[in-house]
Amino acid sequence: QSPTVHGYFATQTEAFDDYGSPHTLEHLIFLGSERYPYKGVLDILANRCLAQGTNAWTDTDHTCYTVDTAGSEGFLNILPIYLDHVLFPTLTDSGFITEVHHVTGEGANAGVVYCEMQAPENEADDMVDRAMKLAMYPGRCSYKSETGGRLKELRELTNEMVREYHKTYYRPDNLCVIVTGQVDCAALCKACAPTVESILKSDRIKSLPPLEKPFSSPVPKPSESARISIAFPAEDEESGAKCEFAWHGPAWDDMAEIAALQMWLVYLTQDSIAPLQKAFVEKDPALCGEVGFGMSEQTVYLFHISLSSINVKELSTRDVDEELSSILKDHVKDAGACIDMKRMTSLIEQKRRQSLSDVEESPHDFYSGEIIGSFLYASDFAPKAAGGSGTPGASLKARLDRPAQLSKLLEWKADQWARVCERWMLGASSSPRVTVIGTPSKACGKKLQSDDASRIEAQKKALGEKGCKEAAEAVKKAEEENETDTPEELEKSFQLPDVSKIRLIEVSTVKVDGGKGTIQSVYGEDAGRLKDMLQSASGASIPEMSMQFDHVTGAQFVECQVMLPVDGLSVEQLELLPLWCDVAFELPLAASDLGPAMDYESVVGALTDITVDKHCSVGFGGGRFGVGSAPNMLVVSMKVEKSRYTEAPLWIARMLADTMFDVERLKTAVKRILN
C-alpha cells in the first residue's frame, strides 16, 4: 500500500584496520561516476525523481546506499545512475583531498570525513565501546575495527588504498540490490539493464579473482574475564560515568536461541520493574540513570548490558560486577523460581505486537533490514551462493516471521529461561565476561587537547611556510576540480514523473467539534460511514472537546493521542512538566469511576499487557530536555492493537485524572534525571 519506493544497495565490507576505507568510500561514491562525473549529480537528479536526496550508512560489516521516491517512475529513472556510482565511481585524488583528509594552509588537518570522526573518537560512548571490542576480540578480527576511521590512520590513508578497497569489495557478486514498494518487476529489470551492460563490458570486473566471502574467519574470544577502566574527557566529574558488560552470544543461524536471549535481556532491563532497573536505577541511592542492552548481528552475536549516567561517587563504593552476578545467579537458582513468568509472558506478547506494528508502520525498513542481514550471513541466501546449503531463502523466511519465533517462547517454563541465563551469561559454556567502566575526567580532556595542539604545531613546523602554502594551493585546486556543474541538458533530460500515477494510502477523516456539537466529514471514501458511527455512538451528547478521527482501511493498530494546552500553566508548573513526563506511566493510580486503585508496579505491568508504544512529552517527539513540534501542547499518546482500541483512551484518561504523585517515586525519578 505504500506510495513510496525505497532502494537499498548494500555491499559487504570487511576491514582489519582503522584506516576507515569503508566510510571514506561511502562519501566518495557521491562525487561522481564514470558516466556521470559530476559532484552532487545524484542528489540533483534524485530531486527530479521525487526523492528527498540520497543517503548512506557504514556499519561494521556492510555499507548501504539508499534512495526513496514517491512512486516507481522516478525510482526507475534514478536506479541505473545510482548503481553506476556504486560500481563505477570516479574516486579522483581531488575528491579524496576535500572529502576525506587534507592539511590546511595553517598546517592543521581537515576534510569532511576527518572532521566527522574527530568528535566520536573522544566521546564517552565510542571510547567505552572501543575498549570493549578490543577486549572481546583478541588477535586479528575485523569486528573490532573502526570502519569510520581513526584520526591517526585517516592522516595516513591514501586514495590508492581506497581505490584498492573498492576493487576488492564493490563488485557485482558482493552487491545486494533491494527494492521495496510497488514496482513492476519487468520495468525494474529494464532499469537495471544499463548497469548489467556496464558490468559485462568492464575489464576491471572481468579480471577480478573469485570472491573470498567476507567474515568467513572464526571469531576469536577472550580466554578469561576482564575488567577494564578508562577515562573520557568531561567537565563534570561527578556524574555521567558509563559501564558495559559484554559477552559473546549465539551463532547467526541459531535463531531460536537469539530470540530467547533477546527476550531475556528485555526482561532484565525494560521498564522500572525490571530486575536490573530495580537494582541500579530505582534503588536508593541510585547508581545510574538508565539501564539498557544491545545485540550486534554478526557471525557470532555480541551482546552487552549498559549502565549510563552513573553517579561517580556511588560507583566508587559499589562492586557492579558482583552485583550483576548476584542478580543473575538469583534468577538461575532453583530452576528460575524467582522469574516472574506473568511479566515474561506479557513482554513476549508486547514484542510480538511491536514486530507486527513494525511491518505495518515501517515495512521498507523492516524488510530491508532482514534482507541485508541474510545477505551478509545466511548460507542459503541465494540459489547459487558459494558454499550455500539448504533451501534458498529459508533463513530469511524464518527471520521475517518474528511472531512465530516469539509464540514458541510463550510455551517456555521458568527453568528454560534460567538455562538461557546460565548458558550465555554465567555458566561454563558462556564466554568470559568483559566489563568496561568509563569515568569522566577533566585531566583527560586537557591532555587530549594538549597532545593534539602539540602534534599540529610539530606538523606545521615540519611543513614550514613553503609546505603550508603548497598544502593550501593543493586544497584550492582540488575544490576547483570538484565543482564541475552538472550539465543543464542532463538535468532537463530527466522528465518529472507523472504524480497522478502515485498510489496514495486512502485516509478517511472526520472531525468532532464538541463546542458546537457537530460532527463533520472531511475527506475519504469511508468518512460518511465513520461519521454515522460516531453520531450513533455519541447519541445526543458530544464531549466538549475537539477530536479528529483518521481511518485507514486494513490497519491493525490504532494510535490515540491527547493534546493539552500548557499556556495556562505558571513558570513553576512548566518547570515540573518534564518530571511528570518522565514518570507519567509509572505512578500509582487512585480509585475512581474510571477504575480501581493500582500501585505503580501494577500500572507498569498492565500497560505492558496492552500497549505497542506509549509516550508523554511537551510537543510531538519531545524528550527529557527538549520540546517537540507543537511545543504549546502536552502530548500523551498510546498505540494498541485495534481490538483493544477502547482501552487506550481509558488509560490516558486514568493517567490524567487518577495519577497519585507519590513522593518517593518522584524522588527516584529526580535522582535518575539528575544523574
C-alpha positions as CSV (number, residue, x, y, z in Angstrom):
1,Q,0.0,0.0,0.0
2,S,3.0,2.4,0.4
3,P,3.1,5.2,-2.1
4,T,6.9,5.3,-1.8
5,V,9.6,3.0,-3.4
6,H,12.8,2.5,-1.5
7,G,16.1,1.3,-2.7
8,Y,18.9,-0.2,-0.6
9,F,22.2,-1.1,-2.3
10,A,24.4,-3.0,0.2
11,T,27.9,-4.3,-0.1
12,Q,29.6,-6.5,2.5
13,T,32.7,-4.6,3.6
14,E,35.3,-6.0,5.9
15,A,38.3,-4.1,7.4
16,F,41.1,-5.4,9.5
17,D,42.5,-1.9,10.3
18,D,41.3,1.5,11.4
19,Y,42.0,3.4,8.2
20,G,38.3,3.8,7.6
21,S,38.2,2.7,3.9
22,P,34.5,1.6,4.1
23,H,33.5,5.0,5.5
24,T,35.6,7.1,3.1
25,L,34.2,5.1,0.2
26,E,30.7,5.9,1.4
27,H,31.5,9.6,1.0
28,L,33.5,9.4,-2.3
29,I,30.8,7.4,-4.1
30,F,28.6,10.5,-4.2
31,L,31.3,12.6,-6.0
32,G,30.5,11.2,-9.4
33,S,30.7,8.1,-11.6
34,E,32.4,7.2,-14.9
35,R,29.2,8.0,-16.8
36,Y,28.2,11.0,-14.6
37,P,31.4,12.6,-13.4
38,Y,29.8,15.5,-11.5
39,K,29.7,16.1,-7.8
40,G,26.2,16.1,-6.4
41,V,24.6,14.9,-9.7
42,L,22.9,12.1,-7.8
43,D,21.0,14.4,-5.5
44,I,20.1,16.8,-8.3
45,L,18.6,14.1,-10.4
46,A,17.1,12.4,-7.3
47,N,15.1,15.5,-6.6
48,R,13.8,15.5,-10.1
49,C,12.7,11.9,-9.5
50,L,10.5,13.0,-6.5
51,A,13.1,11.9,-3.9
52,Q,14.4,13.8,-1.0
53,G,18.1,13.4,-2.0
54,T,20.1,10.2,-1.3
55,N,21.8,8.8,1.8
56,A,24.1,6.0,3.0
57,W,25.5,4.4,6.2
58,T,28.6,2.5,7.0
59,D,28.3,-0.4,9.6
60,T,31.0,-2.8,10.9
61,D,30.1,-5.4,8.2
62,H,28.5,-3.5,5.3
63,T,27.9,-0.2,3.6
64,C,24.5,0.6,2.3
65,Y,23.3,3.3,-0.1
66,T,19.7,4.4,-0.1
67,V,17.1,6.4,-2.0
68,D,13.3,6.6,-1.7
69,T,11.0,8.2,-4.2
70,A,7.3,9.0,-4.4
71,G,6.0,6.4,-6.9
72,S,8.0,4.0,-9.0
73,E,8.6,6.1,-12.1
74,G,11.2,8.3,-10.6
75,F,12.9,5.4,-8.8
76,L,13.4,3.5,-12.0
77,N,14.9,6.6,-13.6
78,I,17.5,7.2,-10.8
79,L,18.3,3.5,-10.2
80,P,20.8,2.9,-13.1
81,I,22.6,6.2,-12.3
82,Y,22.9,5.3,-8.6
83,L,24.2,1.8,-9.3
84,D,26.7,3.4,-11.8
85,H,28.0,5.5,-8.9
86,V,28.3,2.5,-6.6
87,L,30.2,0.2,-9.1
88,F,32.0,2.7,-11.2
89,P,32.9,5.8,-9.1
90,T,35.5,8.3,-10.2
91,L,37.5,8.2,-7.0
92,T,39.6,11.2,-8.0
93,D,42.5,12.5,-6.0
94,S,40.8,15.9,-5.8
95,G,37.7,14.2,-4.3
96,F,39.8,12.4,-1.7
97,I,41.6,15.7,-0.7
98,T,38.4,17.6,0.0
99,E,36.1,14.8,1.2
100,V,38.5,12.6,3.2
101,H,41.6,14.4,4.5
102,H,44.0,17.2,3.8
103,V,46.3,19.6,5.5
104,T,45.2,23.2,5.5
105,G,47.3,26.3,4.8
106,E,47.6,26.7,8.6
107,G,49.1,23.3,9.0
108,A,46.0,21.7,10.6
109,N,44.2,18.6,9.5
110,A,40.8,18.8,7.8
111,G,38.4,17.1,5.3
112,V,34.8,16.1,5.7
113,V,35.4,12.5,6.9
114,Y,38.3,13.6,9.2
115,C,36.2,16.3,10.8
116,E,33.2,13.9,11.1
117,M,35.4,11.4,13.1
118,Q,37.1,13.9,15.4
119,A,34.2,14.1,17.9
120,P,33.3,10.4,18.2
121,E,36.9,9.3,18.8
122,N,37.0,11.2,22.1
123,E,33.3,10.8,23.2
124,A,32.4,8.6,26.1
125,D,30.2,6.1,24.2
126,D,32.7,5.5,21.5
127,M,35.6,5.2,23.9
128,V,33.9,2.6,26.1
129,D,32.6,0.7,23.1
130,R,36.1,0.6,21.5
131,A,37.7,-0.6,24.8
132,M,35.0,-3.3,25.0
133,K,35.6,-4.6,21.4
134,L,39.4,-4.6,21.7
135,A,39.0,-6.9,24.8
136,M,36.2,-9.1,23.3
137,Y,38.1,-9.7,20.0
138,P,41.8,-10.6,20.8
139,G,44.0,-11.1,17.8
140,R,43.0,-10.5,14.2
141,C,39.3,-9.7,13.9
142,S,37.5,-7.2,11.7
143,Y,34.6,-6.8,14.2
144,K,36.8,-4.6,16.4
145,S,37.9,-2.3,13.6
146,E,36.8,1.3,13.4
147,T,35.3,1.3,10.0
148,G,34.7,5.1,10.2
149,G,38.5,5.6,10.6
150,R,40.7,6.7,13.5
151,L,42.3,10.1,13.2
152,K,45.9,8.8,13.1
153,E,45.1,6.3,10.4
154,L,43.0,8.8,8.4
155,R,46.0,11.1,8.2
156,E,48.0,8.2,6.7
157,L,45.3,6.9,4.4
158,T,45.8,7.4,0.6
159,N,43.4,7.5,-2.3
160,E,45.2,4.5,-3.8
161,M,44.3,2.4,-0.7
162,V,40.7,3.5,-1.1
163,R,40.7,2.5,-4.8
164,E,42.1,-0.9,-3.9
165,Y,39.4,-1.4,-1.2
166,H,36.7,-0.5,-3.8
167,K,38.1,-3.0,-6.2
168,T,38.1,-5.7,-3.5
169,Y,34.6,-5.3,-2.2
170,Y,32.5,-3.3,-4.6
171,R,31.8,-6.0,-7.2
172,P,28.6,-7.4,-8.6
173,D,28.8,-10.7,-6.7
174,N,29.1,-8.8,-3.4
175,L,26.3,-6.3,-4.1
176,C,22.7,-6.8,-2.9
177,V,20.1,-4.5,-4.6
178,I,16.9,-4.4,-2.5
179,V,13.8,-2.6,-3.8
180,T,10.7,-2.3,-1.6
181,G,7.4,-0.9,-2.7
182,Q,5.0,-1.1,-5.6
183,V,7.3,-1.7,-8.6
184,D,6.6,-3.6,-11.8
185,C,9.3,-6.4,-12.0
186,A,9.7,-6.2,-15.8
187,A,10.2,-2.4,-15.5
188,L,12.7,-3.0,-12.7
189,C,14.8,-5.4,-14.8
190,K,14.7,-2.9,-17.7
191,A,16.0,-0.2,-15.4
192,C,18.9,-2.4,-14.3
193,A,19.9,-3.3,-17.9
194,P,22.4,-0.4,-18.4
195,T,24.2,-1.4,-15.2
196,V,24.3,-5.1,-16.3
197,E,25.7,-4.0,-19.7
198,S,28.4,-1.9,-18.0
199,I,29.3,-4.9,-15.8
200,L,29.6,-7.2,-18.7
201,K,31.9,-4.7,-20.6
202,S,34.1,-3.9,-17.7
203,D,37.7,-5.2,-18.0
204,R,38.2,-4.5,-14.3
205,I,35.3,-6.7,-13.3
206,K,36.3,-9.4,-15.7
207,S,39.7,-9.6,-14.2
208,L,38.5,-10.0,-10.6
209,P,39.5,-13.2,-8.8
210,P,36.8,-15.3,-7.2
211,L,35.2,-13.6,-4.3
212,E,36.5,-14.5,-0.9
213,K,33.4,-14.3,1.3
214,P,34.0,-11.6,4.0
215,F,33.7,-12.6,7.6
216,S,34.4,-16.2,7.0
217,S,37.2,-16.5,9.6
218,P,36.4,-17.9,13.1
219,V,35.6,-15.2,15.7
220,P,38.2,-15.1,18.4
221,K,37.1,-14.9,22.0
222,P,38.8,-13.8,25.3
223,S,40.3,-16.6,27.3
224,E,39.2,-15.1,30.6
225,S,37.0,-12.4,32.1
226,A,38.4,-8.9,32.2
227,R,37.6,-5.6,33.9
228,I,38.9,-2.5,32.1
229,S,38.8,1.1,33.4
230,I,39.2,4.1,31.1
231,A,38.8,7.8,31.4
232,F,37.0,10.0,28.9
233,P,37.0,13.8,28.6
234,A,34.3,15.7,30.5
235,E,33.9,18.8,32.6
236,D,31.6,17.2,35.1
237,E,33.5,14.6,37.1
238,E,30.6,13.7,39.5
239,S,28.2,12.1,37.1
240,G,28.0,10.7,33.6
241,A,30.1,7.6,34.1
242,K,29.4,4.5,32.0
243,C,29.7,0.8,32.3
244,E,29.3,-2.1,29.8
245,F,29.1,-5.8,30.5
246,A,29.7,-7.8,27.3
247,W,29.5,-11.5,26.2
248,H,29.7,-13.5,23.0
249,G,26.3,-14.9,22.1
250,P,24.8,-17.5,19.7
251,A,25.8,-18.0,16.1
252,W,23.9,-16.0,13.5
253,D,21.8,-19.0,12.3
254,D,20.7,-20.1,15.8
255,M,17.5,-18.0,15.5
256,A,15.6,-19.7,18.4
257,E,18.4,-19.0,20.8
258,I,18.8,-15.4,19.6
259,A,15.1,-14.8,20.1
260,A,15.2,-16.3,23.6
261,L,18.3,-14.3,24.6
262,Q,16.8,-11.1,23.3
263,M,13.7,-11.6,25.4
264,W,15.8,-12.5,28.5
265,L,17.6,-9.2,28.1
266,V,14.3,-7.3,27.7
267,Y,13.1,-9.0,30.9
268,L,16.2,-7.9,32.8
269,T,16.2,-4.2,31.6
270,Q,12.9,-2.9,30.2
271,D,10.8,-0.6,32.4
272,S,11.0,0.4,36.1
273,I,10.1,-3.0,37.4
274,A,12.8,-4.9,35.6
275,P,15.4,-6.6,37.9
276,L,18.4,-4.5,36.7
277,Q,16.3,-1.3,36.8
278,K,15.3,-2.0,40.3
279,A,18.8,-2.8,41.4
280,F,20.7,0.1,39.7
281,V,18.1,2.8,38.9
282,E,15.1,2.6,41.2
283,K,17.0,1.7,44.4
284,D,18.0,4.4,46.8
285,P,20.7,5.5,46.4
286,A,20.6,5.1,42.6
287,L,23.7,4.0,40.8
288,C,22.7,5.2,37.4
289,G,20.0,6.9,35.3
290,E,19.5,4.3,32.7
291,V,19.9,0.5,32.0
292,G,19.8,-0.9,28.5
293,F,21.1,-3.7,26.3
294,G,22.4,-4.2,22.8
295,M,22.8,-7.1,20.4
296,S,25.2,-6.9,17.4
297,E,24.2,-9.1,14.4
298,Q,27.3,-10.9,13.4
299,T,28.5,-14.4,12.5
300,V,28.6,-14.8,16.3
301,Y,26.4,-12.3,18.1
302,L,27.9,-9.9,20.6
303,F,25.6,-8.6,23.3
304,H,26.0,-6.2,26.2
305,I,24.2,-4.6,29.1
306,S,25.0,-1.0,29.6
307,L,24.6,1.3,32.6
308,S,24.7,5.0,31.7
309,S,24.6,8.3,33.6
310,I,26.3,6.7,36.6
311,N,27.0,8.7,39.7
312,V,30.8,8.5,40.1
313,K,30.8,8.7,43.9
314,E,28.2,5.9,44.2
315,L,30.2,3.8,41.6
316,S,33.4,4.0,43.7
317,T,31.6,2.4,46.7
318,R,30.0,-0.5,44.8
319,D,31.2,-3.6,43.0
320,V,28.9,-3.6,39.9
321,D,30.4,-6.8,38.7
322,E,29.5,-8.6,41.8
323,E,26.0,-7.0,42.0
324,L,25.2,-8.1,38.4
325,S,26.5,-11.6,39.0
326,S,24.4,-11.9,42.2
327,I,21.2,-10.8,40.4
328,L,21.8,-13.3,37.5
329,K,22.6,-16.1,40.0
330,D,19.4,-15.4,41.9
331,H,17.5,-15.9,38.6
332,V,19.3,-19.2,37.8
333,K,19.0,-20.9,41.2
334,D,16.1,-23.2,42.0
335,A,15.3,-23.6,38.3
336,G,14.4,-19.9,37.9
337,A,12.0,-19.8,40.8
338,C,12.2,-16.0,41.2
339,I,11.5,-15.3,37.5
340,D,8.2,-13.5,37.1
341,M,6.6,-15.7,34.4
342,K,3.5,-13.5,34.1
343,R,5.6,-10.5,33.3
344,M,7.7,-12.5,30.9
345,T,4.6,-13.6,29.0
346,S,3.4,-10.0,28.9
347,L,6.8,-8.8,27.5
348,I,6.8,-11.5,24.8
349,E,3.3,-10.6,23.7
350,Q,4.3,-6.9,23.6
351,K,7.3,-7.8,21.5
352,R,5.1,-9.8,19.1
353,R,2.8,-6.7,18.8
354,Q,5.7,-4.5,18.2
355,S,7.1,-6.7,15.4
356,L,3.7,-6.7,13.6
357,S,3.5,-2.9,14.1
358,D,6.9,-2.5,12.5
359,V,5.7,-4.3,9.4
360,E,2.7,-2.0,9.2
361,E,4.4,1.3,10.1
362,S,7.8,0.8,8.5
363,P,7.7,-2.1,6.1
364,H,10.6,-0.7,4.0
365,D,13.0,-0.6,6.9
366,F,11.7,-3.9,8.4
367,Y,12.2,-6.0,5.2
368,S,15.4,-4.3,4.1
369,G,17.0,-4.9,7.5
370,E,16.3,-8.6,7.5
371,I,17.3,-9.0,3.9
372,I,20.6,-7.2,4.4
373,G,21.3,-9.5,7.5
374,S,20.6,-12.6,5.4
375,F,22.7,-11.3,2.5
376,L,25.6,-10.9,4.9
377,Y,25.4,-14.2,6.8
378,A,22.9,-16.7,5.5
379,S,24.5,-19.6,3.7
380,D,21.2,-20.2,1.9
381,F,20.6,-16.6,0.8
382,A,20.9,-17.2,-2.9
383,P,20.3,-20.3,-5.0
384,K,23.9,-20.4,-6.3
385,A,25.6,-19.0,-3.2
386,A,29.2,-20.2,-2.8
387,G,29.1,-22.9,-0.2
388,G,25.4,-22.5,0.1
389,S,23.3,-25.1,1.8
390,G,19.6,-25.8,2.5
391,T,16.6,-24.4,0.7
392,P,17.3,-21.0,-0.9
393,G,15.9,-18.2,1.3
394,A,14.8,-20.5,4.1
395,S,16.8,-18.5,6.7
396,L,15.4,-15.2,5.5
397,K,11.8,-16.5,5.6
398,A,12.3,-17.7,9.2
399,R,13.8,-14.4,10.3
400,L,10.9,-12.4,8.8
401,D,8.4,-14.4,10.8
402,R,9.3,-13.0,14.2
403,P,5.9,-13.5,15.7
404,A,6.2,-17.3,15.1
405,Q,9.6,-17.3,16.9
406,L,8.1,-15.4,19.8
407,S,5.0,-17.6,20.0
408,K,7.2,-20.6,20.7
409,L,8.7,-18.8,23.7
410,L,5.2,-18.4,25.3
411,E,5.3,-22.1,26.0
412,W,8.6,-21.9,27.9
413,K,8.8,-22.6,31.7
414,A,10.9,-20.7,34.2
415,D,13.7,-23.4,34.2
416,Q,14.2,-22.8,30.4
417,W,14.7,-19.1,31.0
418,A,17.2,-19.9,33.8
419,R,19.1,-22.1,31.4
420,V,19.3,-19.2,28.9
421,C,20.8,-17.0,31.6
422,E,23.2,-19.7,32.7
423,R,24.3,-20.7,29.2
424,W,25.1,-17.2,27.9
425,M,25.9,-15.1,31.0
426,L,27.0,-17.3,33.9
427,G,27.8,-20.9,33.2
428,A,30.9,-22.7,32.0
429,S,29.6,-22.6,28.4
430,S,29.2,-18.8,28.3
431,S,32.1,-16.7,27.0
432,P,34.2,-14.8,29.6
433,R,32.5,-11.5,30.5
434,V,34.3,-8.3,29.8
435,T,33.4,-5.3,31.9
436,V,34.4,-1.8,30.9
437,I,34.0,1.2,33.2
438,G,34.4,4.7,31.8
439,T,34.7,7.7,34.2
440,P,34.6,11.4,33.3
441,S,37.9,13.3,33.6
442,K,38.9,16.9,33.1
443,A,42.5,16.0,33.0
444,C,41.8,13.5,30.2
445,G,40.2,16.3,28.1
446,K,43.1,18.7,28.8
447,K,45.7,16.1,27.8
448,L,43.9,15.2,24.5
449,Q,43.7,18.9,23.6
450,S,47.3,19.5,24.6
451,D,48.6,16.4,22.7
452,D,46.7,17.4,19.5
453,A,47.9,21.0,19.7
454,S,51.5,19.8,20.1
455,R,51.0,17.4,17.1
456,I,49.7,20.1,14.9
457,E,52.4,22.5,15.9
458,A,55.1,19.9,15.1
459,Q,53.3,19.2,11.8
460,K,53.2,22.9,10.9
461,K,56.9,23.2,11.8
462,A,57.8,20.2,9.6
463,L,55.9,21.6,6.7
464,G,57.4,25.1,7.0
465,E,56.0,28.2,5.4
466,K,56.5,26.7,1.9
467,G,54.8,23.4,2.8
468,C,51.8,25.1,4.3
469,K,51.4,27.3,1.2
470,E,51.7,24.3,-1.1
471,A,49.0,22.5,1.0
472,A,46.7,25.5,0.7
473,E,47.2,25.5,-3.1
474,A,46.5,21.8,-3.3
475,V,43.2,22.2,-1.5
476,K,42.2,25.1,-3.6
477,K,43.0,23.2,-6.8
478,A,41.0,20.2,-5.6
479,E,38.0,22.3,-4.8
480,E,38.0,23.9,-8.2
481,E,38.2,20.4,-9.9
482,N,35.3,19.1,-7.8
483,E,33.0,22.0,-8.6
484,T,32.2,21.0,-12.1
485,D,28.5,21.8,-12.6
486,T,26.0,19.1,-13.7
487,P,25.2,19.9,-17.4
488,E,21.8,21.6,-17.7
489,E,20.9,19.3,-20.6
490,L,21.4,16.3,-18.3
491,E,19.1,17.7,-15.7
492,K,16.4,18.5,-18.3
493,S,16.7,15.0,-19.8
494,F,15.1,13.7,-16.6
495,Q,11.4,14.2,-17.1
496,L,9.5,14.8,-13.9
497,P,7.3,11.7,-13.0
498,D,3.6,11.8,-13.5
499,V,2.3,12.4,-10.0
500,S,-1.1,11.1,-10.9
501,K,0.3,7.6,-11.1
502,I,1.4,7.6,-7.4
503,R,-1.0,5.4,-5.5
504,L,-1.6,7.1,-2.1
505,I,-2.8,5.5,1.1
506,E,-6.5,6.3,1.5
507,V,-7.2,8.1,4.7
508,S,-10.8,9.0,5.8
509,T,-11.0,11.9,8.3
510,V,-13.9,13.0,10.5
511,K,-13.7,16.0,12.9
512,V,-15.8,16.5,16.0
513,D,-16.3,20.0,17.4
514,G,-17.5,19.5,20.9
515,G,-18.1,23.2,21.5
516,K,-20.5,23.4,18.6
517,G,-21.8,19.9,19.0
518,T,-21.1,19.0,15.4
519,I,-19.5,16.0,13.5
520,Q,-18.1,16.8,10.1
521,S,-16.9,14.5,7.3
522,V,-13.6,16.0,6.0
523,Y,-12.2,13.6,3.4
524,G,-12.1,9.9,2.3
525,E,-14.5,7.3,0.9
526,D,-15.2,5.9,4.4
527,A,-15.7,9.4,6.1
528,G,-19.5,9.2,5.7
529,R,-19.7,5.8,7.3
530,L,-17.4,6.9,10.1
531,K,-19.5,10.0,10.8
532,D,-22.6,7.9,11.1
533,M,-20.9,5.5,13.5
534,L,-19.8,8.4,15.7
535,Q,-23.2,10.0,15.7
536,S,-24.8,6.8,16.6
537,A,-22.3,6.2,19.4
538,S,-22.5,9.7,20.9
539,G,-26.3,10.0,20.8
540,A,-27.4,13.4,21.9
541,S,-24.3,14.1,24.0
542,I,-21.0,15.0,22.3
543,P,-17.9,15.6,24.6
544,E,-16.9,19.3,24.9
545,M,-13.6,18.9,23.2
546,S,-12.2,18.8,19.7
547,M,-11.5,15.4,18.2
548,Q,-10.2,14.1,14.9
549,F,-10.6,10.5,13.7
550,D,-8.3,9.3,10.9
551,H,-9.3,5.9,9.5
552,V,-7.1,3.7,7.2
553,T,-8.8,0.5,5.9
554,G,-6.8,-2.6,6.8
555,A,-4.7,-1.0,9.6
556,Q,-4.2,-3.4,12.5
557,F,-3.1,-0.9,15.1
558,V,-4.6,2.3,16.5
559,E,-2.7,5.3,18.0
560,C,-4.6,7.5,20.4
561,Q,-3.2,11.0,21.1
562,V,-4.4,13.6,23.5
563,M,-3.1,17.2,23.3
564,L,-3.5,19.5,26.3
565,P,-2.6,23.2,26.0
566,V,0.1,24.3,28.5
567,D,-0.1,28.1,28.0
568,G,-2.2,28.4,31.2
569,L,0.5,27.0,33.4
570,S,2.8,29.1,35.6
571,V,6.5,29.0,35.1
572,E,6.9,26.8,38.2
573,Q,4.4,24.3,36.8
574,L,6.1,24.3,33.4
575,E,9.4,23.5,35.1
576,L,7.8,20.4,36.6
577,L,6.3,19.1,33.4
578,P,9.5,17.2,32.3
579,L,9.4,15.4,35.6
580,W,5.8,14.3,35.1
581,C,6.5,13.3,31.5
582,D,9.4,11.1,32.8
583,V,7.3,9.2,35.2
584,A,3.8,9.5,33.6
585,F,3.4,5.8,33.0
586,E,4.9,4.5,36.3
587,L,3.0,6.3,39.0
588,P,0.2,4.7,41.2
589,L,-3.4,5.4,40.4
590,A,-6.2,6.3,42.8
591,A,-9.6,4.5,42.7
592,S,-12.2,6.4,40.7
593,D,-15.2,5.8,38.3
594,L,-12.5,5.0,35.7
595,G,-11.0,2.1,37.5
596,P,-9.6,0.6,40.8
597,A,-6.6,1.8,42.8
598,M,-3.3,0.4,41.4
599,D,0.3,0.5,42.7
600,Y,2.9,1.6,40.3
601,E,4.2,-1.9,39.5
602,S,0.6,-3.0,38.6
603,V,0.3,0.1,36.3
604,V,3.6,-0.7,34.5
605,G,2.6,-4.4,34.1
606,A,-0.9,-3.5,32.8
607,L,0.5,-1.1,30.2
608,T,2.9,-3.7,29.0
609,D,-0.1,-6.0,28.6
610,I,-1.9,-3.8,26.2
611,T,0.5,-1.3,24.5
612,V,2.7,-1.4,21.5
613,D,4.2,2.0,22.4
614,K,3.4,5.0,24.7
615,H,4.8,8.5,25.0
616,C,4.3,11.6,27.1
617,S,6.2,14.8,26.2
618,V,5.9,18.5,25.7
619,G,5.2,18.7,21.9
620,F,5.2,15.9,19.5
621,G,8.5,14.0,19.7
622,G,9.8,15.9,22.7
623,G,12.3,14.5,25.1
624,R,13.5,14.8,28.6
625,F,15.4,18.0,28.0
626,G,13.8,19.3,24.9
627,V,10.3,20.1,23.4
628,G,9.0,18.7,20.1
629,S,6.8,20.2,17.5
630,A,3.6,22.0,18.8
631,P,5.5,22.9,22.0
632,N,2.5,24.7,23.4
633,M,0.9,21.2,24.0
634,L,1.4,18.4,26.4
635,V,1.1,15.3,24.2
636,V,0.1,11.9,25.6
637,S,0.0,9.0,23.1
638,M,-0.7,5.3,23.2
639,K,-0.5,2.7,20.4
640,V,-2.5,-0.5,20.7
641,E,-3.9,-3.3,18.6
642,K,-7.2,-2.3,17.0
643,S,-9.0,-5.0,19.0
644,R,-8.1,-3.1,22.2
645,Y,-8.8,0.4,20.8
646,T,-11.2,1.4,23.6
647,E,-8.6,0.7,26.3
648,A,-6.1,3.3,25.1
649,P,-8.3,6.5,25.7
650,L,-9.4,5.0,29.1
651,W,-5.7,4.5,30.2
652,I,-4.8,8.0,29.1
653,A,-7.8,9.4,31.0
654,R,-6.7,7.5,34.1
655,M,-3.2,8.8,33.8
656,L,-4.5,12.4,33.6
657,A,-7.2,12.1,36.2
658,D,-6.2,9.4,38.7
659,T,-2.4,9.7,39.0
660,M,-1.1,9.9,42.5
661,F,2.1,11.9,42.7
662,D,3.9,9.6,45.1
663,V,6.8,11.5,46.7
664,E,9.2,8.5,46.8
665,R,8.5,7.7,43.1
666,L,9.1,11.3,42.2
667,K,12.3,11.4,44.3
668,T,13.6,8.3,42.4
669,A,12.8,10.0,39.1
670,V,14.5,13.2,40.1
671,K,17.7,11.4,41.0
672,R,17.5,9.4,37.8
673,I,17.2,12.7,35.8
674,L,20.0,14.4,37.8
675,N,22.3,11.5,37.0
